[in-house]
Amino acid sequence: MYLKKIAAFAAALCLVAGQAYYPTALISFSAVQSESDEATATISLKVGESASPTQTSGEQAKWNSENISIATVSSDGTITAVSAGTTYVNAIFPTSVYKIKVVVTEDTSQKDEDEEKVTDLGTVNLDNDHPSAAATLNNAPAGTPVWSSSDPNVATVDNEGNITAVNTGSCTVTAVIGKNTYKITINSTYVPTAAPKTKYDLGSFVLSDDAPTAVIDLKLPEGTAVVWTSSDENIATVDNSGKVIAHFSGNCTITAETDTAVYTASLTSTYSGNVTIPQKELGSVSLTQTIPAKKFSVNIPEGADAVWSSTDESVAVTDQNGFITAVGKGSCDVNIMYNGVKYIIHVTSDLKPLSELTAEDCSTDLNGIGTKLTLSGGDKEVKEWKSLTPDTAEVDQNGVVTSKADGVAVIVAVYDSHASAILINVKSLYLAGDANCNNEVKMNDAVLIMQSIANPDEFKLSEQGEINADCDGKNNGVSNMDALAIQKYLIKIYPSLPAEG
């Protein structure tokens, strides 16, 4: 820039910018001829700040910025910082030029205030011995924190930061103050305990040969669920209506328990057992391997006070609806006490324990792991399908059986009046290349072989899988050559597996 020398002209300006004031005194200068870009004054601004000049001379200046992307200047000389950098703003007078160097920096303090901050305060472990904790926010900015829990079913937090375990599990407790977020990881092994039940003592009563039974009336609302028990059923038993029946002399406690209360009564029995109880034989039931359960129909009104029991529950058990189920081989009686009469059903069972079943006991085979077999319930409706050996085979409620492992599977169909069982011999099949034992050879068998070799701790072949996987014709154990043989088989280089050795 070439300027003609002008004698003794003084143009004075001062710049005012928000909190910053640049310069702090009037600046006077004489314009001289110059070929340099040296500034007469320098001003430093942060992005977004402005500086307004105060002119002490009577001359009017024309203003311009050499880089408006860094700083702009208005017609009255107000300089506004736009982005970080350095530029020059010129005040052009008729007889001189006032050159101002403008240095613009980022407003980092404002930027920090605008950014959201997340602080991890670590982990708190809660258990039954320490079910609560108080969170403290040290060096937090001013303001009221808003507390929350990601899973209130695991732990809750109140407005003061007090954390309380509710159940077992993990969650995150968060406190938010403005744009500051504080997180606490909660690991809870707390197991909630049921509220203590109210206890009621019903006193004592006596049963004798003259009065061998008694009914305890709790006077509870209709429909209240009550579980009745006797501390010694050799002395007395109690049914689900609260009727107590003496069987021998002695002392015991009769207990009735609801969701909220426990009722106890002390019983003294002088019953000698010499009183003859009328007996009536109702017939017999034979249980077999294929029909392991039957319902014995008795002409007793529904809901009547009748107690069913078995004399040997290692042979057969019964529910209170007369459904008799075999447990093992042998004979026993199922007794029904009703209106002072003992009704007797003779039970014989030839049921083998599951541990003694062999392939010879089975009526059908299921070949291959993962193979399915659909069973039919016949003309009658099946109320429930169930597997007594779910590790060997499982069954859904449509009667579809899926094999899972070698062994004898016992599948039971439950009807209204009986249960029918079928014994299935589950056998895994040798299929060369079928490393995952799903009865087909695909690329994932080759992948599983390579994974089992590279990472045997994570990827394991089953016993049958190892037999199937050794398919390269070498019979030298599982190796990457077996995986290669499967791939060659899939692209039809090998016509079959195992490959010819």
C-alpha positions in Angstrom: 0.0 0.0 0.0 1.5 3.4 -1.1 0.4 6.5 0.7 1.6 10.0 0.1 3.2 11.7 3.0 0.7 13.9 4.8 2.1 16.2 7.5 0.9 16.4 11.0 -2.6 14.8 10.7 -3.8 13.1 13.8 -6.8 10.8 13.6 -7.6 9.2 16.9 -9.7 6.1 17.5 -10.4 3.9 20.5 -12.2 0.5 20.2 -14.7 -0.8 22.7 -15.6 -4.6 22.7 -18.0 -6.0 25.3 -15.9 -7.2 28.3 -12.7 -6.4 26.4 -11.6 -2.8 25.7 -9.0 -2.4 23.0 -7.0 -0.2 23.3 -7.5 1.3 26.7 -6.5 4.8 25.6 -7.0 7.0 22.6 -4.6 6.0 19.8 -3.2 8.9 17.7 -1.0 8.4 14.6 0.4 10.2 11.6 -0.2 8.4 8.3 3.1 7.9 6.5 4.0 6.5 3.2 4.4 2.7 3.8 4.9 -0.5 1.8 4.4 -2.8 4.8 1.3 -4.3 6.3 2.2 -3.3 9.8 -0.9 -2.3 11.8 -1.2 0.9 13.7 -3.1 -1.0 16.4 -4.1 -4.6 17.3 -7.4 -5.9 18.8 -8.1 -9.4 20.0 -11.6 -10.7 20.0 -13.3 -14.0 20.6 -15.8 -15.4 18.1 -19.0 -13.6 18.4 -17.6 -10.5 20.2 -17.7 -7.0 18.7 -15.6 -3.9 19.1 -17.0 -0.4 18.5 -14.6 2.5 17.7 -14.7 6.0 19.2 -13.4 8.6 16.9 -11.9 11.8 18.3 -11.4 13.6 15.0 -14.0 15.2 12.9 -13.2 13.3 9.8 -15.4 10.4 8.6 -13.7 7.1 7.7 -14.7 4.5 5.3 -14.2 1.0 6.7 -13.4 -2.3 5.2 -12.2 -5.8 6.3 -9.6 -7.6 4.3 -11.2 -11.0 5.2 -14.9 -10.9 6.1 -14.9 -14.7 6.9 -12.7 -13.8 10.0 -14.1 -10.4 10.9 -16.6 -8.0 9.5 -16.8 -4.2 9.9 -19.9 -2.0 9.6 -20.2 1.5 8.1 -19.8 3.0 11.6 -16.7 0.9 12.3 -18.1 -1.8 14.5 -15.9 -4.9 14.1 -17.4 -8.3 14.7 -15.4 -11.5 15.1 -16.7 -14.3 12.8 -14.2 -17.2 13.0 -10.8 -17.9 14.4 -7.9 -16.3 12.5 -6.2 -13.0 11.8 -7.1 -10.2 9.4 -6.9 -6.4 9.0 -9.6 -3.8 9.2 -8.9 -0.5 7.6 -10.3 3.0 8.5 -9.7 5.1 5.4 -9.7 8.9 6.0 -9.4 11.5 3.2 -5.8 12.1 4.3 -4.7 8.9 6.0 -5.4 5.2 6.7 -5.7 3.6 10.1 -4.9 0.0 9.9 -6.1 -2.4 12.7 -4.9 -5.9 13.1 -7.8 -8.2 14.3 -6.9 -11.5 16.0 -9.9 -13.8 16.5 -9.9 -16.8 18.8 -12.5 -19.4 19.7 -14.6 -18.8 22.7 -13.6 -22.0 24.5 -15.4 -21.2 27.7 -18.7 -20.8 26.0 -18.1 -23.9 24.0 -17.4 -25.9 27.1 -20.6 -24.6 28.6 -22.6 -25.7 25.5 -21.3 -29.2 25.4 -23.1 -32.0 27.4 -20.8 -33.7 29.9 -21.3 -37.3 31.1 -19.4 -38.4 34.2 -19.1 -42.0 35.3 -19.2 -42.2 39.1 -18.4 -46.0 39.1 -20.3 -49.0 40.5 -22.3 -49.6 43.6 -23.0 -53.1 44.8 -26.2 -53.7 46.8 -27.2 -56.9 48.7 -29.4 -57.9 51.6 -26.8 -56.7 54.1 -26.4 -53.4 52.4 -29.6 -52.7 50.5 -29.2 -49.0 50.2 -26.6 -46.3 49.4 -26.5 -42.5 49.3 -25.0 -40.9 46.2 -22.9 -37.7 46.5 -22.1 -35.4 43.6 -18.8 -33.8 44.4 -17.8 -30.6 42.5 -21.1 -30.6 40.7 -22.3 -27.3 39.2 -25.0 -25.3 40.9 -28.5 -26.6 40.4 -30.9 -29.2 41.6 -30.1 -32.7 40.2 -32.9 -34.8 38.6 -32.4 -38.4 39.7 -33.7 -41.4 37.8 -33.2 -45.2 37.6 -33.1 -47.1 34.3 -35.0 -50.0 36.0 -37.0 -49.3 39.2 -37.7 -53.0 39.5 -34.0 -53.5 40.4 -33.3 -50.3 42.3 -35.0 -46.9 43.0 -33.6 -43.5 43.7 -35.3 -40.6 45.5 -34.8 -36.8 44.9 -31.9 -36.7 47.4 -29.9 -39.4 45.6 -30.8 -42.2 48.1 -30.6 -45.5 46.2 -32.6 -48.6 47.4 -32.4 -52.1 46.1 -35.7 -53.7 45.1 -34.6 -57.0 43.4 -31.7 -58.8 41.9 -30.3 -57.4 38.6 -28.4 -54.4 37.2 -29.4 -50.9 36.3 -28.1 -47.4 36.0 -28.9 -44.5 38.3 -28.6 -41.1 36.6 -28.4 -37.5 38.0 -28.8 -34.6 35.5 -27.9 -31.0 36.3 -28.3 -28.8 33.2 -26.0 -30.3 30.6 -24.0 -32.4 33.2 -25.0 -36.0 33.5 -23.7 -38.3 36.3 -24.1 -42.1 36.0 -23.8 -44.8 38.6 -23.9 -48.5 37.7 -25.9 -50.6 40.2 -25.3 -54.3 40.7 -27.9 -55.8 43.0 -27.9 -59.3 44.5 -30.7 -58.2 46.9 -33.4 -60.8 47.3 -36.7 -59.4 48.6 -38.1 -61.1 51.6 -41.8 -61.6 52.1 -43.5 -59.5 54.7 -43.9 -61.5 58.0 -47.3 -63.1 58.3 -49.5 -62.4 61.3 -49.6 -65.3 63.7 -52.8 -66.4 65.5 -53.0 -69.0 68.3 -56.4 -70.9 68.1 -55.9 -72.6 71.4 -56.1 -76.3 72.0 -58.6 -79.1 71.5 -58.9 -82.8 72.2 -59.9 -85.8 70.0 -60.9 -89.1 71.5 -62.5 -92.4 70.7 -65.9 -90.8 71.3 -65.1 -87.7 69.2 -62.3 -88.7 66.7 -62.9 -85.8 64.3 -63.3 -82.0 64.6 -63.7 -79.1 62.1 -61.7 -75.9 62.6 -63.6 -72.9 61.2 -61.4 -69.9 60.6 -64.4 -67.7 59.6 -62.4 -66.4 56.6 -64.0 -64.7 53.5 -65.2 -67.2 50.9 -62.6 -68.0 48.4 -59.6 -67.4 50.7 -56.9 -69.9 49.9 -55.8 -71.9 52.9 -53.1 -74.6 53.2 -53.7 -77.0 56.1 -51.0 -79.2 57.6 -50.5 -81.5 60.6 -47.1 -81.7 62.3 -47.6 -85.5 62.8 -49.9 -87.3 60.4 -49.5 -90.5 62.4 -51.5 -88.8 65.1 -54.0 -86.8 63.0 -54.5 -85.6 59.5 -56.4 -82.5 58.3 -58.1 -82.0 54.9 -58.5 -78.8 52.9 -61.7 -77.9 54.6 -60.1 -77.9 58.1 -61.5 -81.3 59.2 -59.1 -83.0 61.6 -59.2 -86.8 61.9 -57.4 -88.7 64.7 -55.4 -91.8 63.9 -53.5 -92.4 67.1 -52.9 -91.0 70.5 -50.4 -88.2 71.1 -49.9 -84.5 70.6 -49.4 -82.5 67.4 -50.1 -79.1 65.9 -52.6 -78.3 63.2 -51.6 -75.3 61.1 -53.6 -73.2 58.6 -51.7 -70.7 56.4 -53.0 -68.0 54.1 -51.1 -65.3 52.2 -51.1 -63.0 55.2 -51.6 -65.1 58.3 -50.7 -68.4 60.1 -53.2 -70.0 62.4 -52.1 -72.8 64.8 -54.1 -75.1 67.1 -52.6 -77.6 69.6 -54.2 -81.1 69.4 -54.2 -83.7 72.1 -55.4 -87.0 70.9 -56.5 -89.8 73.2 -57.8 -91.8 70.2 -56.8 -95.5 70.9 -57.4 -96.8 67.4 -59.7 -99.5 68.8 -62.7 -97.9 67.2 -63.6 -100.0 64.2 -63.8 -97.9 61.1 -66.1 -99.3 58.5 -64.3 -100.3 55.3 -65.4 -101.0 51.8 -63.4 -102.3 48.9 -64.1 -100.5 45.6 -62.0 -102.6 43.3 -58.5 -102.7 41.8 -56.3 -100.8 39.4 -53.5 -102.2 37.2 -50.9 -99.7 36.0 -48.4 -100.6 33.3 -45.5 -99.1 31.4 -47.9 -98.0 28.7 -50.8 -97.0 30.9 -49.0 -95.5 33.9 -52.0 -93.6 35.4 -55.7 -94.0 35.7 -58.5 -92.1 37.3 -60.7 -94.1 39.6 -64.3 -93.0 39.5 -66.1 -93.0 42.9 -69.6 -91.9 43.6 -68.7 -89.0 45.9 -70.2 -85.6 45.3 -67.9 -83.0 43.9 -66.4 -80.9 46.7 -67.3 -83.4 49.4 -65.0 -84.0 52.4 -63.0 -86.9 51.1 -59.3 -87.6 51.7 -57.3 -89.7 49.2 -54.0 -91.3 50.2 -51.6 -94.1 49.2 -50.2 -96.7 51.5 -46.9 -96.8 49.6 -46.0 -93.8 47.5 -42.9 -95.6 46.1 -45.4 -97.7 44.2 -48.2 -95.2 43.3 -49.4 -91.8 44.3 -52.9 -90.2 44.1 -54.3 -86.7 43.9 -57.5 -85.6 45.6 -59.4 -86.1 42.3 -58.7 -89.9 42.2 -56.0 -89.8 39.5 -53.7 -92.7 40.5 -50.1 -92.6 39.0 -47.5 -95.4 39.1 -44.1 -94.5 40.5 -42.5 -98.0 40.6 -43.1 -101.7 40.7 -45.2 -103.3 43.4 -48.6 -103.3 45.1 -50.3 -100.8 47.4 -53.7 -99.5 48.4 -55.3 -96.2 47.7 -57.6 -95.3 50.5 -60.5 -92.8 50.6 -61.8 -91.5 53.9 -65.3 -90.3 53.4 -68.2 -89.9 55.9 -66.4 -92.1 58.5 -65.9 -94.9 56.0 -62.6 -96.1 54.5 -62.9 -97.0 50.8 -60.1 -99.2 49.5 -58.7 -99.5 46.0 -56.0 -102.2 45.4 -53.2 -101.0 43.1 -50.6 -103.1 41.2 -47.9 -101.6 39.1 -45.2 -103.1 36.8 -43.7 -99.8 36.0 -39.9 -99.8 35.6 -37.9 -96.9 36.9 -36.5 -94.6 34.2 -33.0 -95.7 35.0 -33.8 -99.3 34.2 -35.4 -98.8 30.8 -33.6 -100.2 27.8 -34.1 -100.2 24.0 -35.9 -103.6 24.4 -38.7 -101.8 26.3 -39.3 -99.4 23.5 -42.1 -99.7 20.9 -40.5 -97.5 18.3 -37.2 -95.9 17.2 -36.3 -92.3 16.4 -33.2 -92.2 14.4 -31.0 -89.1 14.3 -30.6 -86.2 16.7 -33.0 -83.4 15.9 -35.4 -85.8 14.1 -39.1 -85.2 14.7 -42.0 -87.7 15.2 -45.6 -86.7 15.5 -47.7 -88.8 17.9 -51.5 -89.1 17.7 -53.8 -89.0 20.7 -56.4 -91.1 19.0 -60.1 -90.4 19.2 -59.9 -88.8 22.6 -58.7 -85.3 23.4 -55.2 -85.1 24.9 -55.2 -82.7 27.8 -51.5 -82.5 28.1 -48.4 -83.9 26.4 -45.3 -84.2 28.5 -41.8 -85.8 28.3 -40.5 -87.6 31.4 -37.1 -87.6 29.8 -36.6 -84.1 28.3 -32.9 -84.5 28.0 -33.5 -87.4 25.5 -36.5 -86.1 23.7 -38.9 -83.2 24.1 -42.6 -82.9 23.1 -44.8 -79.9 22.3 -48.5 -79.6 23.0 -49.3 -80.9 19.5 -47.6 -84.2 20.2 -44.5 -83.4 18.1 -41.5 -85.2 19.6 -37.9 -83.9 18.9 -34.9 -86.2 19.6 -32.1 -84.6 21.6 -29.7 -87.4 22.7 -29.2 -91.1 22.6 -31.4 -93.1 25.1 -34.9 -94.1 26.0 -37.5 -91.3 25.8 -40.8 -91.6 27.7 -43.6 -89.5 26.3 -46.9 -89.3 28.1 -50.3 -88.2 26.8 -52.7 -87.2 29.6 -56.4 -87.8 29.1 -59.4 -87.1 31.3 -59.5 -90.7 32.7 -56.0 -92.0 32.2 -52.5 -91.4 30.9 -50.9 -93.2 28.1 -47.1 -93.6 27.6 -44.9 -94.5 24.7 -41.3 -95.5 25.0 -39.0 -94.3 22.1 -35.5 -95.6 21.4 -33.6 -92.5 20.3 -30.5 -93.3 18.2 -28.1 -90.9 16.6 -27.1 -91.8 13.1 -23.6 -91.8 11.5 -23.6 -89.3 8.6 -20.2 -88.6 7.3 -19.5 -84.8 7.4 -22.4 -84.0 9.6 -20.3 -82.3 12.3 -23.2 -80.5 14.0 -25.4 -83.6 14.0 -28.4 -82.0 12.3 -28.8 -84.8 9.7 -27.4 -82.9 6.8 -24.0 -81.9 5.4 -23.6 -78.2 4.7 -20.8 -75.6 4.7 -21.5 -74.8 8.4 -20.2 -78.3 9.2 -16.9 -77.4 7.6 -16.9 -74.1 9.5 -17.6 -75.9 12.8 -14.7 -78.3 12.3 -12.3 -75.4 11.7 -13.7 -73.4 14.7 -13.3 -76.5 17.0 -9.7 -76.8 15.9 -8.9 -73.1 16.3 -10.9 -72.4 19.5 -11.7 -75.8 21.2 -12.7 -74.1 24.4 -15.6 -72.2 22.7 -16.5 -74.6 19.9 -16.8 -78.2 20.8 -17.9 -81.2 18.8 -20.2 -83.7 20.4 -19.2 -87.3 20.6 -21.3 -88.2 17.6 -20.1 -85.0 15.9 -16.5 -86.1 16.1 -17.3 -89.4 14.6 -19.2 -87.7 11.7 -16.6 -85.0 11.2 -13.7 -87.5 10.5 -14.7 -87.8 6.8 -11.5 -87.3 4.7 -11.0 -91.1 4.5 -7.8 -91.1 6.6 -9.5 -92.2 9.9 -6.9 -90.1 11.7 -9.1 -87.9 13.8 -10.7 -84.5 13.1 -8.5 -82.1 11.2 -8.7 -79.2 8.7 -8.5 -81.9 5.9 -12.0 -83.1 7.0 -13.3 -79.5 6.5 -11.6 -79.5 3.1 -13.2 -82.8 2.2 -16.7 -81.5 3.0 -16.1 -78.4 0.8 -15.0 -80.7 -2.1 -18.0 -82.8 -1.5 -20.3 -79.8 -1.7 -18.8 -78.6 -5.0 -19.0 -82.2 -6.3 -15.3 -82.9 -6.5 -16.0 -85.8 -4.1 -19.1 -87.8 -5.1 -19.6 -88.9 -1.5 -18.3 -88.9 2.1 -16.2 -90.2 3.5 -13.7 -89.5 0.8 -11.8 -92.4 -0.6 -8.6 -92.9 1.3 
